[in-house]
Amino acid sequence: MTPMTCLALAAAAFVGTHFALSHPLRSPLVARLGERGFQGVYSLIALATFGWMIWVYRGLGDQAPLWIAAEVVWIVASLVMWFASILLAGSFAGNPALPGARRVQAPGGVLAITRHPMMWSFALWAIVHAVLSATPKALLLDGAILFLALGGSVGQDAKKRKLHGEKFHQWTAQTAFFPFARGLRAPGTFAFMAGTGLFLLATWLHPMPVAVWRWTG
């Protein structure tokens, strides 16, 4: 088995177990283990498969990129990652999809931009990383994360549509699947400030100079 095949298997396990545990296996496991027990199993499997994927990814070592991103691409990618960081930070405030969260009547903050802010933050990160890295292993890993983020969002919508019916239709009438599909919306002060701080910290800690540090370092 080649290292790239091993990475493909790890990526398939990471994506496949997420979908299986989120949909067909969720109800029987919750009935057997309880909600907390299920969450523990879900988290353990997610961490194990993600760790396997990253371990294989790093073991592949350096690969030649399939293309070299132009400087203007780096600028656009940096802005996209800033936006993704704002979505991620804002997704922890008033998000009804989080465990134990209260139901909100109208979307605010990043939820007014998209009803899947966390998933879109992962999807945008995957796209940016794939475009800038451009190695075969990066395209495979990032493709898996992108598929899981967007496919998972579609699956969440389908499940909520089935469970909540008209209430879910009322929710989707106020917020879009694709960011800004229902017009421009401000993310809110908390999301903007926390997301900007996260963006600057994460890019500063990056192994190679990226984003603003690429031009100021």
N, C-alpha and C positions, 0 to 999 in steps of 0.2 A: 504494500500500500504506500503510495507516494505521500509526502507531507501535505500537499494541496488537497489530496483526497481525504486525508484525516481532518483537515480544516473544514472541508465541506461536510463531513459527517458530524463534526462538533457543531457547526452552524445549524445543520438540519435538526440536531437534537435540541439545541437551544430554542429554535423557533417552534418546532413540533410540540415539545412539551408545554410551551406557553399556551399554544392554541388548544391542546388537549385538556389541560388543567383548567383553562378558562371557560371551556364550553362543555363537551360531552362528559368529562370526568368530574366536573365541579360538583354537581348535585349529589351523585352517589358518595363522593368522598366527604362532603360536608355532612351528609346524613350519618356517615360512619364515624367521622373524626370530630365533628363539630366545627364551627367556623374558625376558631383559633387553631385547632389542630390542622385544619386544611391550610390555613395561611402559613403555618410553620412548614408543612410539607412543600407547599408551593415555593416558598422562599428558599428552602434548602435545595430543591431541584433547580431552581433558576440560578442560584449561585454556583452550583456544581457544574451545570452545563456552560454557563458563561465563563467560569474559570477554566474549563477544558478548552473552550474556544480561544481564549486569550493566551493560554499556555502554548497551544499549537501555533498560534499566530506569531508569537515571539520566537518560538523555536525555528521558524522558517528563516530567520535572519534577514539580511538586507536583500532586496530585490530591485532590479532596474525598473524605473517607472515607464509606463507605456507612453506617456507624454509629459511635457514640462509645462506647468501652468504659467501663463503670462502674468506680469505684475498687476495688470488691471483685474485679473481673476482673483488674485490675492486680496485686493481691495474689496471687491464685491463679496468674496467669501467671508472676510472679516466682519463686514456689516451684517451678513446673514447670521453669523455665529453670535453676534451681539443680540440680534433679535431673538435667536433661539434661546439664549441665556435669559432674556426677559420673560419669554414664555415659560421656561422651566421654573424660574423663581416665582412667577405669578401663579403657577398652577397649584401652589401649596396654600393659597389664600382663597377661601370661599369656594373650593372645588367640590361639588356634590358627589363626584366619582371617588373621592378618597374614603377609606374606611372610617366609619364613625362620623362622617361629615353631615351637617344638617342640610336639608333640602332648601334650595334658594328659589325664590319666585322668578327672579329676573337675572340674567347673566350680567356680571360686571367685571371690570378689569380685563385680564387676558381672555376670560371666558366670553366676553363680547366680541373678541377677535376670532376665536375658534373654540368650539366646545371640547377640543382635544389638545389643549396647550402643551401638556407634557409629552404626548406622543409626537406632536409636530416638532418639539424641540429635539427629540431623538432623531427624527427623520431628517431634519435640516442638518444636524451634526453629521449624520451618515453621508449625506450628499456632499457636504463641504469636504469632509475627510477623504472621500473617494476621489473627488475632483483634484484636490491638492496633492494627495499621496500618489495616486495613479499606479500603484503596484497591483499585480494580480491578487495578492493576499488581501490587500486593503479593499479591492473591489468586491471580493467574496464576503469578507466580514461585514463591510458597510452595507452591502446588498441585503444580507440577512437581517441586519438591524432595521434597515429601511422597510423591508417587507413586513417585519413583525410590527413596527410602529404603525404603519398605515393599514395593514391588514387587521391588526388588533383593533384599531379605531373603527373600522367597518364592522367588525364582529361585535364590538361594544354597542354600536348603534342598533344593530339587528336584534341583539338580546334585549336592550331596553325598549325597543319598539314593541317587541312581543310581550314584555312584562308590564309595561306601563301604558301602552296604547295611546289614547288621546293626550294624556299628560306629556308624553314624550314628544308628540307632534307639536304641542304648544311650546315646548322647550326649543325644539329645532327651528321653530318659526322665529326665534329671537337670536339665535346664534348659528354660525355657519360651520360646516365641516372644514372647508378650505379657509385659511386665514384671510381675513378682510373680504371674503366673498359677499358679505352683507354691508359693505362700506367700510371706510376708515374708522377705527376706534382707537382711543387712547388706552394704553395698558394699565394706567393707574400709577400713582407715585411709588407705592411699595414695590411693585413689579419692576418699574424702571430703575429705581435705585438699587434694589437687591440684585437684579439681573445684570446691571452694569458692573457692580462689584464682583459678582461671580465671573463674569466675562473677563475682567481684568486679572483676577486672581488665577483663573484656570489657564489663561493664555500665558501668564507670567511663569507658571509652573511647568509649562509644556517643555519637553526635552529640547526642542529647537525653537528659535525665535519665530513667533507667529503673531498675527494681528498687529496691534500698535507697537509691540516690542520688536517686530521685524524692521521697523523704520526708525525706532528711537534707541535701540540697544547699541 
